[in-house]
Amino acid sequence: MSVVQRQPTQYQQDQCYQVERPAYLDCAASTPMRPCAVEAMTPFFVAQFANPSGAHRMARVSRAAIDDAREITASALGFDPHGIVFTSGGTEADNLAVRGVCGATGATALCPATEHHAVLGPVEAVGGRTVRVDASGNVDLEHLAAQLAADSGPPVGLVSVMLVNNESGVIADLGAIAEAVHEHAPDALLHTDAVQGVNWVDIAEAARPADLLSLSAHKFGGPKGVGVLAIRSGVTLSPQQLGGGQEADRRSGTHNTAGIAALGAALAELTATRDDEISRIAALADRLADRLLASIDGCTETVERSSRAAGICQLVIDGIETEALLVLLDRFDVMASAAASCASGAMEPSHVLAAMGVGRIAAAGSLRLSLGWCTEPWEIERAIEAIPRCVEQLR
């Protein structure tokens, strides 16, 4: 079958990435690094390689780069610089939030059933419980209140709610959730996994009700292997990684100076361009969804666009299996996914769709198309042509 011909992206034309790439619609899994992030990290591989914990001049240069990134991150997130803890990524940040708070207080935790496994796993490990969501993926506030007020077991010390769901794209109302927490468990803290949300909302404003916030650099144009847990003043947590006492004894281990510098650069650029990028990406995502809904019978969106992030479009397509669809799309240079990425790459039923009440057979035809800062119009056109033809072939 014929498909839309690729054209080099502006990103490719302007930078060192002078190779053709597929139409990449899996930005919720990972994005390419922003050129500014590559530039920021490069000196720390060779010229400025010193351990920032040292006392000599070269160490001080590395430490100054970390301090600069800490200031940038704090400003972008609306937290105090002293509350910024650099981690190895979003998973460690989520674990440190849940296990750290519960370890320090002896309490347990709650989270929606639609959370990422980086939160679901730690919540289960501390004896916590999940909260129901409605058909749109929004937290059931009545069920949350009942769980907070439950007399059985240890008290709830932490509620963790993803700001933007990584599969459906639904945006949580942290303000309403925080009100329920404060009313029914006034001593409990609110954590938000903002790994997806930082791209699509005014993060400082949206996360204002949160006591703790997690980020992962490779979701917004930074490198893999570096993230952030932002902590409000007065929050106490038990460190999960002991050793040299870095990050004010909250997370020991030699700093990833290059990665931290790159995270700061990427986050600064994201913050400066977010509003324009949301408008640009929303238009591309709407065109993609509109054309697919019009050309594929039995194709529906799982979440209304007004309640989801601009760059995440989740569809359910009747009469297909996603794994077969993704194989076909891959042959025609369209990269997409069914749901969250896992370590093995194997297809697993979506626990997010299951919690939203979507049946297993329907969920087997789910398709997540996620856009990002690097997405170009030609990628949308390629997907618009390729996806209906692949669906038709499978049917």
C-alpha positions as MATLAB code, in Angstrom:
seq = 'MSVVQRQPTQYQQDQCYQVERPAYLDCAASTPMRPCAVEAMTPFFVAQFANPSGAHRMARVSRAAIDDAREITASALGFDPHGIVFTSGGTEADNLAVRGVCGATGATALCPATEHHAVLGPVEAVGGRTVRVDASGNVDLEHLAAQLAADSGPPVGLVSVMLVNNESGVIADLGAIAEAVHEHAPDALLHTDAVQGVNWVDIAEAARPADLLSLSAHKFGGPKGVGVLAIRSGVTLSPQQLGGGQEADRRSGTHNTAGIAALGAALAELTATRDDEISRIAALADRLADRLLASIDGCTETVERSSRAAGICQLVIDGIETEALLVLLDRFDVMASAAASCASGAMEPSHVLAAMGVGRIAAAGSLRLSLGWCTEPWEIERAIEAIPRCVEQLR';
ca = [
       0.000    0.000    0.000;
       1.135    3.564   -0.563;
       1.685    5.821    2.378;
       2.532    9.481    2.852;
       6.196   10.115    2.114;
       8.349   11.238    5.004;
       9.893   14.643    5.020;
      12.771   15.607    7.317;
      11.532   17.278   10.482;
      12.756   20.696   11.517;
      14.417   18.887   14.402;
      16.364   16.733   11.944;
      17.230   19.645    9.660;
      18.542   21.872   12.407;
      20.465   19.318   14.446;
      22.828   16.397   14.076;
      20.027   13.868   13.541;
      20.339   13.762    9.771;
      18.711   10.357    9.330;
      15.187    9.451    8.401;
      13.014    8.250   11.230;
       9.586    6.624   11.368;
       6.415    8.481   12.225;
       6.793    8.361   15.988;
       3.517    8.545   17.917;
       4.703    7.040   21.213;
       5.915   10.155   23.012;
       4.177    9.130   26.243;
       6.692    6.277   26.399;
       9.713    8.426   25.623;
      10.765   11.448   23.586;
      13.981   12.272   21.750;
      16.302   14.557   23.618;
      15.998   18.243   22.984;
      19.146   19.719   21.397;
      19.499   22.084   24.353;
      19.604   19.070   26.692;
      22.278   17.353   24.609;
      24.322   20.549   24.651;
      23.901   20.963   28.409;
      25.071   17.454   29.291;
      27.956   17.056   26.839;
      30.672   18.886   28.866;
      30.148   16.574   31.845;
      31.189   13.467   29.939;
      34.810   14.548   29.416;
      35.834   18.089   30.363;
      33.851   18.395   33.600;
      33.670   14.784   34.734;
      34.463   15.343   38.418;
      32.325   13.983   41.234;
      30.258   16.915   42.545;
      30.698   15.720   46.134;
      34.394   16.648   46.066;
      36.020   19.810   47.432;
      38.307   20.824   44.558;
      37.643   23.245   41.726;
      36.469   20.675   39.184;
      34.027   19.209   41.698;
      32.662   22.667   42.421;
      31.930   23.182   38.724;
      29.871   19.998   38.667;
      28.108   20.952   41.875;
      27.275   24.396   40.474;
      25.622   22.760   37.448;
      23.462   20.655   39.767;
      22.552   23.708   41.827;
      21.536   25.573   38.656;
      19.329   22.669   37.573;
      17.806   22.548   41.059;
      16.851   26.231   40.861;
      15.368   25.797   37.375;
      13.362   22.771   38.471;
      12.060   24.420   41.627;
      10.945   27.494   39.704;
       9.221   25.434   37.005;
       7.359   23.258   39.515;
       6.526   25.871   42.138;
       8.563   24.201   44.903;
      11.417   25.416   47.091;
      14.886   24.479   45.749;
      15.641   22.697   49.036;
      12.748   20.350   48.269;
      14.118   19.154   44.922;
      15.561   15.632   45.113;
      17.195   14.237   41.982;
      16.547   10.545   41.369;
      17.225    7.950   38.684;
      13.797    8.548   37.125;
      10.064    8.590   37.716;
       9.875    5.089   39.144;
      12.389    5.820   41.880;
      10.703    9.153   42.602;
       7.319    7.432   43.004;
       8.802    4.739   45.233;
      10.575    7.309   47.377;
       7.337    9.253   47.792;
       5.128    6.302   48.734;
       7.557    4.139   50.664;
       9.391    7.128   52.107;
       6.326    8.810   53.592;
       4.765    5.565   54.811;
       8.086    4.407   56.223;
       8.482    7.627   58.178;
       4.933    7.682   59.530;
       3.972    4.016   59.842;
       0.854    4.825   57.841;
      -0.465    3.299   54.626;
      -1.353    4.744   51.208;
      -4.194    5.014   48.709;
      -4.139    5.461   44.938;
      -6.617    5.139   42.052;
      -6.776    1.777   40.313;
      -5.578    3.511   37.127;
      -2.177    4.551   38.474;
       1.102    3.604   36.826;
       2.664    0.455   38.256;
       5.458    2.613   39.697;
       2.814    3.787   42.184;
       0.571    0.714   42.333;
       3.510   -1.503   43.322;
       4.720    0.636   46.247;
       1.151    1.203   47.471;
       0.606   -2.546   47.541;
       3.958   -3.011   49.296;
       2.919   -0.739   52.172;
      -0.434   -2.505   52.559;
      -2.382    0.210   50.796;
      -5.607    0.135   48.818;
      -6.901    1.360   45.472;
      -9.724    3.796   44.804;
     -12.323    3.370   42.079;
     -12.566    5.621   39.028;
     -15.551    6.375   36.797;
     -15.948    5.511   33.106;
     -13.917    8.578   32.154;
     -11.044    7.700   34.472;
     -11.806   10.359   37.084;
     -11.342    9.493   40.748;
     -14.551    8.469   42.503;
     -14.482   11.073   45.289;
     -17.130    9.282   47.354;
     -15.136    6.072   47.307;
     -11.976    8.041   48.144;
     -13.733    9.583   51.144;
     -14.931    6.173   52.318;
     -11.428    4.719   52.034;
      -9.921    7.655   53.908;
     -12.459    7.297   56.707;
     -12.191    3.505   57.001;
     -11.462    2.324   60.546;
      -9.724   -0.936   59.662;
      -5.950   -1.107   59.375;
      -3.356    1.643   59.793;
      -4.309    5.236   59.039;
      -3.817    6.659   55.558;
      -0.686    8.795   55.437;
      -0.448    9.354   51.685;
      -2.767    9.579   48.691;
      -1.073    9.351   45.284;
      -2.894   10.479   42.132;
      -1.393   10.797   38.655;
      -1.819   14.326   37.278;
      -2.247   13.078   33.693;
      -2.892    9.401   33.088;
      -0.238    7.894   30.849;
      -2.761    5.774   28.891;
      -6.028    7.695   28.682;
      -4.590   11.184   29.069;
      -7.313   12.182   31.557;
      -6.320   15.160   33.713;
      -6.967   14.745   37.438;
      -8.661   17.442   39.500;
      -6.054   17.612   42.235;
      -7.888   20.453   43.946;
     -11.021   18.376   44.556;
      -8.932   15.386   45.605;
      -6.935   17.510   48.041;
     -10.173   18.816   49.601;
     -11.372   15.256   50.206;
      -8.025   14.293   51.729;
      -7.937   17.301   54.029;
     -11.542   16.715   55.157;
     -11.337   12.992   55.857;
      -7.637   12.473   56.662;
      -6.150   15.851   57.592;
      -2.752   14.397   58.435;
      -2.370   12.627   55.089;
      -0.155   13.976   52.308;
      -0.968   14.211   48.595;
       1.543   12.973   46.018;
       1.143   13.381   42.276;
       2.992   11.500   39.570;
       3.339   14.361   37.077;
       5.558   12.434   34.669;
       3.024   12.922   31.844;
       1.401   16.066   33.178;
       4.396   18.375   32.985;
       4.034   18.593   29.199;
       0.338   19.458   29.118;
      -0.628   21.710   32.012;
       0.704   24.725   33.874;
       2.517   22.402   36.238;
       3.171   24.896   39.036;
      -0.502   25.842   39.201;
      -1.977   22.371   38.645;
       0.283   20.753   41.256;
      -0.184   23.468   43.885;
      -2.331   21.166   46.104;
       0.329   18.419   46.058;
       2.838   17.857   48.860;
       5.100   15.723   46.656;
       5.557   15.530   42.875;
       7.439   13.124   40.582;
       9.048   13.799   37.190;
      11.059   11.810   34.644;
      13.324   13.690   32.236;
      12.946   11.472   29.178;
       9.230   12.258   28.938;
       9.899   15.917   28.063;
      13.102   15.903   26.039;
      15.717   15.059   28.652;
      17.760   11.861   28.979;
      16.682    8.553   30.437;
      17.956    7.699   33.901;
      17.231   10.966   35.717;
      14.140   12.272   37.484;
      12.890   14.398   40.352;
      10.909   14.073   43.542;
       9.802   17.551   44.634;
       8.895   17.815   48.325;
       7.154   20.620   50.195;
       8.732   22.090   53.307;
       7.924   20.120   56.434;
       7.379   16.775   54.693;
       9.384   13.980   56.306;
      10.238   10.765   54.505;
      12.392    7.743   55.158;
      15.225    7.434   52.602;
      15.104    4.280   50.531;
      18.698    4.473   49.332;
      21.405    4.856   51.982;
      25.045    5.692   51.506;
      26.910    8.954   51.136;
      24.093   11.222   52.245;
      23.590   13.123   49.002;
      20.386   15.116   48.451;
      20.219   16.118   52.122;
      20.278   12.444   53.186;
      17.059   11.778   51.269;
      18.639    9.930   48.326;
      22.239    8.768   48.528;
      24.365    8.039   45.484;
      26.779    9.918   43.249;
      24.918   12.523   41.250;
      24.281   12.004   37.539;
      25.646   15.454   36.779;
      25.256   15.260   33.005;
      21.704   13.982   33.269;
      20.707   16.558   35.875;
      22.115   19.412   33.777;
      20.217   18.109   30.754;
      16.995   17.773   32.770;
      17.264   21.400   33.815;
      17.836   22.584   30.252;
      14.939   20.530   28.875;
      12.577   21.662   31.628;
      13.501   25.309   31.112;
      12.761   25.060   27.400;
       9.513   23.190   28.028;
       8.359   25.828   30.500;
       9.104   28.636   28.045;
       7.339   26.975   25.087;
       4.573   24.940   26.749;
       1.587   27.128   25.870;
       2.509   27.372   22.183;
       3.302   23.665   22.010;
      -0.014   22.688   23.584;
      -1.863   24.673   20.924;
       0.210   23.189   18.126;
      -0.019   19.615   19.371;
      -3.741   19.867   20.169;
      -4.464   20.818   16.564;
      -2.424   17.872   15.275;
      -4.020   15.430   17.721;
      -7.537   16.632   16.889;
      -6.913   16.189   13.184;
      -5.551   12.704   13.782;
      -8.491   11.640   15.949;
     -11.124   13.220   13.685;
      -9.824   11.507   10.570;
      -9.483    8.108   12.231;
     -12.943    8.269   13.794;
     -14.414    9.200   10.418;
     -12.620    6.489    8.462;
     -12.755    3.488   10.835;
     -16.092    1.936   11.775;
     -16.304    0.892   15.416;
     -13.600    3.320   16.538;
     -14.158    5.401   19.671;
     -12.162    7.686   21.950;
     -11.960    6.552   25.559;
     -11.895   10.074   27.062;
     -13.504   13.341   25.993;
     -10.945   15.732   24.588;
     -11.903   18.515   26.965;
     -10.796   16.377   29.920;
      -7.593   14.874   28.542;
      -4.091   16.063   27.749;
      -3.619   17.542   24.298;
      -0.985   15.039   23.254;
      -2.517   11.696   24.312;
      -5.208   10.127   22.131;
      -6.449    6.699   23.197;
      -8.787    4.821   20.861;
     -10.628    1.519   21.081;
     -11.116   -0.205   17.715;
     -13.611   -3.040   17.395;
     -12.680   -6.297   15.731;
      -8.897   -6.165   15.965;
      -6.118   -7.135   18.313;
      -3.737   -4.310   19.051;
      -0.611   -6.440   18.918;
      -1.323   -7.393   15.302;
      -2.124   -3.781   14.439;
       1.127   -2.522   15.943;
       3.106   -5.105   13.942;
       1.495   -3.920   10.720;
       1.981   -0.256   11.567;
       5.627   -0.899   12.363;
       6.136   -2.227    8.833;
       4.932    1.078    7.480;
       7.023    3.209    9.801;
       4.289    4.238   12.240;
       5.327    3.757   15.863;
       2.472    3.560   18.383;
       1.523    1.558   21.469;
      -1.377   -0.123   23.195;
      -0.815    1.221   26.689;
       2.090    1.739   29.069;
       5.495    0.372   28.112;
       6.737   -2.518   30.239;
      10.151   -4.066   30.679;
       9.567   -7.060   28.407;
       7.726   -5.253   25.620;
       4.983   -7.873   25.911;
       1.347   -6.909   25.478;
      -0.626   -6.962   28.704;
      -4.322   -6.169   29.219;
      -4.760   -2.524   30.190;
      -5.526   -2.206   33.891;
      -6.484    1.414   33.174;
      -9.244    0.474   30.733;
     -10.374   -2.336   33.029;
     -10.747    0.128   35.915;
     -12.745    2.422   33.603;
     -15.166   -0.416   32.895;
     -13.980   -1.303   29.388;
     -14.383   -5.036   28.751;
     -11.410   -7.253   28.053;
     -12.407   -7.941   24.426;
     -12.854   -4.258   23.623;
      -9.674   -3.324   25.474;
      -7.766   -5.797   23.298;
      -8.294   -3.300   20.472;
      -6.954   -0.257   22.284;
      -4.451    2.034   20.583;
      -2.546    4.883   22.221;
      -1.266    7.602   19.914;
       0.837   10.081   21.878;
       2.388   13.250   20.482;
       5.140   15.446   21.843;
       7.416   18.400   21.278;
       9.090   16.596   18.362;
       5.887   15.681   16.465;
       5.570   17.038   12.925;
       2.528   17.247   10.595;
       3.899   14.643    8.181;
       3.759   12.055   10.962;
       0.063   12.716   11.470;
      -0.625   12.375    7.743;
       1.245    9.100    7.583;
      -0.764    7.717   10.512;
      -4.061    8.926    9.030;
      -3.360    6.947    5.876;
      -1.732    3.870    7.396;
      -3.946    3.075   10.394;
      -7.311    2.620    8.582;
      -5.686    0.458    5.912;
      -4.028   -1.726    8.528;
      -7.320   -2.082   10.408;
      -9.081   -3.036    7.182;
      -6.425   -5.635    6.430;
      -6.763   -7.186    9.902;
     -10.539   -7.325    9.667;
];
